[in-house]
Amino acid sequence: MHRRLLVGLLCIGLLSGVALAATPKDGGEMIIGFGTDPEWLDPLRMSSAPAGMVLTHVAEPLLTMTEDLEIAPLLVESWEFADDALSLTLYLRDDVMFHDGAPFNAEAVKANLERFRDATFAFLLFPRVQEIEVVSEFVVKFHLDMPFAPILAHLTHNFIAMLSPAQLEATPAGDFVFEPVGTGPFVFDRWVRGDHVRIVRNDDYWGEKAYLDSVVFKIIPEDATRLVLLETGELHANMRVPPLDAPRTAEVPGIDVVRVASVRTIYIGFNNQLAPFDDPLVRQAINYAVDQDAIVE
């Protein structure tokens, strides 16, 4: 997908149902209805798609994935595996700056990924990555404990986004980032918990600039309320259109319901170290209580 369209229409290729009520144009502010507030905007503790959808416009991963599921360069220009597949060398772009003016380089990558060892989604890289070596200013080498085929795909994940090393250094140990400073086409502006997140266009972006001046992710938990606000024009787009409402919504003049293939996984996770989920019989009972045939239908 064209990068400028991607950032202008909020990664619609990642979503299974999106309703759009605005004609694309340069400039202006786009207001998007979200059903869920991000839990974090720090890769260290992010675990949800809403958080990832916001962060991906502010902070970028090293690689990206096209709508055809092809791995493509982003902050990394090229890469190569060793003959034995036990190391991966990344050749970084040399023209990228973080929003605070800090340079994007191999040291920044190492700082981010060493911090990511303690992240919720650390398993995307570790323990397969044994060492992160700074070869030169714009070359990083991963040393692996075994050949690891998914690593390139994992490096496209928006949870492995690059934050400014200056911001990381200024964040006390044990604390988290609430106002991410990345390299992306938008700059974080503000986050009002339970109400909205706002990002603004990065006019110094290293790539093609975004269409929009700003984007507001408006937090509206009720599905019906989001649809009404979309129909009245108070929202320009609505995430997570309920399947039963999609046909009716598609018939509203001026609204398009976009359906695309997705690799997104929707799940309910239990913390098996806490009661009552530490009891296998409780987990088994919950499994039996789920009407799986109804979900499939």
KEDO-13262 format. One record per residue (C-alpha): residue in three letters; chain; residue number from 1; x, y, z. Coordinates in steps of 0.2 Angstrom, whole numbers, plus 2048, in hexadecimal, padded with zeros to 3 digits. Each point is the difference from the previous one (the first is absolute). Layout:
! residues N
REC  type  mol  seq  east  north   up
REC   ALA    A  NUM     X      Y    Z
...
! end
This chain:
! residues 297
REC  type  mol  seq  east  north   up
REC   MET    A    1   800    800  800
REC   HIS    A    2   806    811  7FC
REC   ARG    A    3   808    808  810
REC   ARG    A    4   7F7    810  7FE
REC   LEU    A    5   7EF    7F8  7FE
REC   LEU    A    6   805    7F5  80F
REC   VAL    A    7   803    80D  80C
REC   GLY    A    8   7F1    80B  7F9
REC   LEU    A    9   7F3    7F2  803
REC   LEU    A   10   807    7F8  810
REC   CYS    A   11   806    7F0  7FA
REC   ILE    A   12   7F0    7F9  7FA
REC   GLY    A   13   809    7F1  7F9
REC   LEU    A   14   802    7FA  812
REC   LEU    A   15   7ED    800  804
REC   SER    A   16   7F2    7F4  7FC
REC   GLY    A   17   7F2    80D  800
REC   VAL    A   18   802    813  7FE
REC   ALA    A   19   7F3    80D  7FC
REC   LEU    A   20   806    810  7F7
REC   ALA    A   21   7F5    80F  7FE
REC   ALA    A   22   80C    80D  7F9
REC   THR    A   23   807    803  7EF
REC   PRO    A   24   813    800  800
REC   LYS    A   25   808    811  7FF
REC   ASP    A   26   810    809  805
REC   GLY    A   27   800    808  811
REC   GLY    A   28   7F4    801  80E
REC   GLU    A   29   7FC    7F5  80F
REC   MET    A   30   7FA    7EE  7FF
REC   ILE    A   31   7F5    7FA  80F
REC   ILE    A   32   800    7ED  801
REC   GLY    A   33   7F4    7F7  80C
REC   PHE    A   34   809    7F3  80B
REC   GLY    A   35   7F7    7F4  80B
REC   THR    A   36   80E    7FE  80C
REC   ASP    A   37   80D    80B  808
REC   PRO    A   38   812    7FB  7FE
REC   GLU    A   39   807    7F8  810
REC   TRP    A   40   811    807  7FC
REC   LEU    A   41   80A    809  7F3
REC   ASP    A   42   810    7F8  805
REC   PRO    A   43   806    7F1  7F7
REC   LEU    A   44   806    7F9  810
REC   ARG    A   45   7EE    7FD  806
REC   MET    A   46   7F5    801  7F1
REC   SER    A   47   7F5    7F1  7FC
REC   SER    A   48   7F1    806  7F6
REC   ALA    A   49   7FC    804  7EE
REC   PRO    A   50   7F9    812  805
REC   ALA    A   51   811    804  808
REC   GLY    A   52   809    7F9  7F1
REC   MET    A   53   7F5    80A  7F4
REC   VAL    A   54   804    811  809
REC   LEU    A   55   813    7FC  803
REC   THR    A   56   804    7FB  7EE
REC   HIS    A   57   7FD    811  7FA
REC   VAL    A   58   80C    808  80C
REC   ALA    A   59   80D    7F3  803
REC   GLU    A   60   806    7F4  7F2
REC   PRO    A   61   806    7EE  800
REC   LEU    A   62   810    7FC  7F6
REC   LEU    A   63   7F7    7F7  7F2
REC   THR    A   64   7EE    800  7F9
REC   MET    A   65   7F4    7F4  7F8
REC   THR    A   66   7F7    804  7F0
REC   GLU    A   67   7ED    7FC  7FE
REC   ASP    A   68   807    7F1  7F6
REC   LEU    A   69   809    7FA  80F
REC   GLU    A   70   811    804  7F9
REC   ILE    A   71   80E    805  80C
REC   ALA    A   72   806    812  7FA
REC   PRO    A   73   80D    80C  806
REC   LEU    A   74   7FB    80F  80C
REC   LEU    A   75   80D    806  80C
REC   VAL    A   76   80B    7F2  7F9
REC   GLU    A   77   805    801  7EE
REC   SER    A   78   807    7EE  7FE
REC   TRP    A   79   804    7F1  809
REC   GLU    A   80   80A    7F0  7FE
REC   PHE    A   81   801    7EF  80A
REC   ALA    A   82   810    7F7  803
REC   ASP    A   83   803    7F0  7F6
REC   ASP    A   84   7FC    7F6  810
REC   ALA    A   85   7F1    80B  803
REC   LEU    A   86   807    803  812
REC   SER    A   87   801    813  7FD
REC   LEU    A   88   7F6    80D  7F8
REC   THR    A   89   808    811  7FB
REC   LEU    A   90   7F5    80F  7FE
REC   TYR    A   91   806    80F  7F5
REC   LEU    A   92   7F7    810  807
REC   ARG    A   93   7FA    810  7F7
REC   ASP    A   94   80C    80E  804
REC   ASP    A   95   7F4    80E  7FD
REC   VAL    A   96   7F3    7FD  80F
REC   MET    A   97   7FE    80B  80F
REC   PHE    A   98   7F5    7FE  80F
REC   HIS    A   99   7F3    80D  804
REC   ASP    A  100   80B    808  80E
REC   GLY    A  101   80F    801  7F4
REC   ALA    A  102   80A    7F1  806
REC   PRO    A  103   807    7F6  7F2
REC   PHE    A  104   7FA    7EF  7FB
REC   ASN    A  105   80F    7F4  7FF
REC   ALA    A  106   806    7EF  806
REC   GLU    A  107   802    806  812
REC   ALA    A  108   7EE    805  800
REC   VAL    A  109   7FB    7EF  7F9
REC   LYS    A  110   80A    7F7  80D
REC   ALA    A  111   7F9    80B  80E
REC   ASN    A  112   7EE    7FD  7FB
REC   LEU    A  113   802    7ED  7FE
REC   GLU    A  114   80A    7FE  810
REC   ARG    A  115   7F2    808  809
REC   PHE    A  116   7F3    7F5  7F6
REC   ARG    A  117   807    7F1  809
REC   ASP    A  118   7F5    804  80F
REC   ALA    A  119   7F0    804  7F4
REC   THR    A  120   7F0    7F7  800
REC   PHE    A  121   803    7FA  7EF
REC   ALA    A  122   813    7FC  802
REC   PHE    A  123   7FD    7EF  7FA
REC   LEU    A  124   800    807  7EE
REC   LEU    A  125   813    801  801
REC   PHE    A  126   806    7F8  810
REC   PRO    A  127   808    7F4  805
REC   ARG    A  128   804    7FD  7ED
REC   VAL    A  129   80A    810  7FF
REC   GLN    A  130   80F    7FD  80B
REC   GLU    A  131   80A    810  7FD
REC   ILE    A  132   7FD    811  7F7
REC   GLU    A  133   810    806  7F9
REC   VAL    A  134   803    812  7FA
REC   VAL    A  135   80C    7FD  7F1
REC   SER    A  136   800    812  7FB
REC   GLU    A  137   7F6    810  801
REC   PHE    A  138   7F3    7F9  7F4
REC   VAL    A  139   802    7ED  801
REC   VAL    A  140   7F9    7F4  80D
REC   LYS    A  141   803    7ED  801
REC   PHE    A  142   7F5    7F4  809
REC   HIS    A  143   808    7F0  807
REC   LEU    A  144   7F4    7F2  801
REC   ASP    A  145   800    7F0  80A
REC   MET    A  146   7F8    7F6  7F1
REC   PRO    A  147   7F9    804  7EF
REC   PHE    A  148   7F0    80A  803
REC   ALA    A  149   7F5    802  7F0
REC   PRO    A  150   7F3    80C  808
REC   ILE    A  151   80C    80D  805
REC   LEU    A  152   7FE    80C  7F1
REC   ALA    A  153   7ED    7FF  802
REC   HIS    A  154   802    804  812
REC   LEU    A  155   80A    80F  7FD
REC   THR    A  156   7F1    807  7F7
REC   HIS    A  157   7F6    800  810
REC   ASN    A  158   7FA    811  806
REC   PHE    A  159   803    7FA  812
REC   ILE    A  160   813    800  7FB
REC   ALA    A  161   800    813  7FC
REC   MET    A  162   80F    80B  802
REC   LEU    A  163   7FF    80E  80D
REC   SER    A  164   80D    80E  802
REC   PRO    A  165   80F    7FA  80A
REC   ALA    A  166   800    811  809
REC   GLN    A  167   7EE    7FC  806
REC   LEU    A  168   805    7EF  806
REC   GLU    A  169   80F    806  809
REC   ALA    A  170   7F5    80D  809
REC   THR    A  171   7F3    7F3  805
REC   PRO    A  172   804    7FA  811
REC   ALA    A  173   802    7ED  802
REC   GLY    A  174   7EF    7F8  803
REC   ASP    A  175   7F7    80F  7F9
REC   PHE    A  176   7F7    800  7EF
REC   VAL    A  177   7FE    80C  7F1
REC   PHE    A  178   7F0    809  7FF
REC   GLU    A  179   804    80C  7F2
REC   PRO    A  180   80A    7F6  7F3
REC   VAL    A  181   80D    809  7F6
REC   GLY    A  182   803    7F6  7F0
REC   THR    A  183   805    802  7EE
REC   GLY    A  184   7EF    7FF  7F8
REC   PRO    A  185   7F6    80B  7F5
REC   PHE    A  186   7F6    807  80E
REC   VAL    A  187   806    807  811
REC   PHE    A  188   7F7    7FC  810
REC   ASP    A  189   7F6    80F  807
REC   ARG    A  190   7F5    7FB  80E
REC   TRP    A  191   7F7    7F2  808
REC   VAL    A  192   7F1    803  80B
REC   ARG    A  193   7FC    7EF  808
REC   GLY    A  194   7EF    7F9  7FC
REC   ASP    A  195   7FD    80E  7F4
REC   HIS    A  196   80C    802  7F1
REC   VAL    A  197   812    7FF  7FA
REC   ARG    A  198   806    80D  7F4
REC   ILE    A  199   80F    800  7F4
REC   VAL    A  200   806    80D  7F4
REC   ARG    A  201   809    800  7EF
REC   ASN    A  202   813    7FF  801
REC   ASP    A  203   805    80C  7F3
REC   ASP    A  204   812    7FA  801
REC   TYR    A  205   7FC    7EE  7FD
REC   TRP    A  206   80E    7F7  7F7
REC   GLY    A  207   7F3    7F8  7F3
REC   GLU    A  208   7F1    806  7F7
REC   LYS    A  209   7F6    80C  80B
REC   ALA    A  210   7EE    7FB  806
REC   TYR    A  211   7F0    807  7F8
REC   LEU    A  212   7F9    806  811
REC   ASP    A  213   805    80E  80B
REC   SER    A  214   7FA    7F6  80F
REC   VAL    A  215   7F7    7F1  806
REC   VAL    A  216   7F5    7FD  80F
REC   PHE    A  217   7FC    7EF  807
REC   LYS    A  218   7F0    803  809
REC   ILE    A  219   7FC    7F3  80D
REC   ILE    A  220   7EE    7FB  7FF
REC   PRO    A  221   7FC    7EE  808
REC   GLU    A  222   7EE    7FE  7FA
REC   ASP    A  223   7FF    7F9  7EE
REC   ALA    A  224   7EF    808  7FD
REC   THR    A  225   806    811  805
REC   ARG    A  226   80F    800  7F5
REC   LEU    A  227   7F5    7FB  7F1
REC   VAL    A  228   7F4    80E  804
REC   LEU    A  229   80F    80D  801
REC   LEU    A  230   806    7F9  7EF
REC   GLU    A  231   7F0    803  7F8
REC   THR    A  232   7FE    811  807
REC   GLY    A  233   811    805  7FA
REC   GLU    A  234   808    802  811
REC   LEU    A  235   80C    7F2  7FC
REC   HIS    A  236   809    7FE  7F0
REC   ALA    A  237   804    7ED  802
REC   ASN    A  238   7FA    7F3  80C
REC   MET    A  239   80B    7F1  805
REC   ARG    A  240   7F8    7EF  804
REC   VAL    A  241   7EF    800  7F7
REC   PRO    A  242   7F5    7F3  808
REC   PRO    A  243   7FD    7F3  7F3
REC   LEU    A  244   7ED    800  802
REC   ASP    A  245   800    813  7FD
REC   ALA    A  246   80C    800  7F1
REC   PRO    A  247   7F2    7FD  7F3
REC   ARG    A  248   7F5    80E  806
REC   THR    A  249   80F    80C  802
REC   ALA    A  250   806    7FC  7EF
REC   GLU    A  251   7EF    807  7F9
REC   VAL    A  252   802    811  808
REC   PRO    A  253   804    80D  7F3
REC   GLY    A  254   812    806  801
REC   ILE    A  255   806    7F2  80B
REC   ASP    A  256   80B    7F2  7FA
REC   VAL    A  257   803    7F0  809
REC   VAL    A  258   811    7F9  7FC
REC   ARG    A  259   803    7ED  802
REC   VAL    A  260   812    7FA  7FE
REC   ALA    A  261   80A    7F0  804
REC   SER    A  262   809    801  810
REC   VAL    A  263   80D    7F7  80A
REC   ARG    A  264   7FA    807  810
REC   THR    A  265   7FC    7F4  80E
REC   ILE    A  266   7F2    804  80D
REC   TYR    A  267   801    7F6  810
REC   ILE    A  268   7FC    800  813
REC   GLY    A  269   810    7FD  80A
REC   PHE    A  270   800    7FA  812
REC   ASN    A  271   80E    803  80D
REC   ASN    A  272   802    7EE  806
REC   GLN    A  273   80B    805  80F
REC   LEU    A  274   7F1    809  808
REC   ALA    A  275   7F0    7F8  808
REC   PRO    A  276   7F4    7FA  7FA
REC   PHE    A  277   809    7FD  7EF
REC   ASP    A  278   80E    7F6  809
REC   ASP    A  279   7F4    7F2  801
REC   PRO    A  280   800    7F5  7F0
REC   LEU    A  281   7EE    7FB  804
REC   VAL    A  282   7FA    812  800
REC   ARG    A  283   808    803  7EF
REC   GLN    A  284   7F8    7F0  7FA
REC   ALA    A  285   7EF    805  806
REC   ILE    A  286   802    811  7F7
REC   ASN    A  287   805    7F7  7F0
REC   TYR    A  288   7F1    7F4  801
REC   ALA    A  289   7F4    810  803
REC   VAL    A  290   806    808  7EF
REC   ASP    A  291   7F4    7FC  7F2
REC   GLN    A  292   80D    7FD  7F3
REC   ASP    A  293   7F3    7FB  7F2
REC   ALA    A  294   7F7    811  802
REC   ILE    A  295   811    80A  7FF
REC   VAL    A  296   804    7F6  7F0
REC   GLU    A  297   7EF    803  7F8
! end
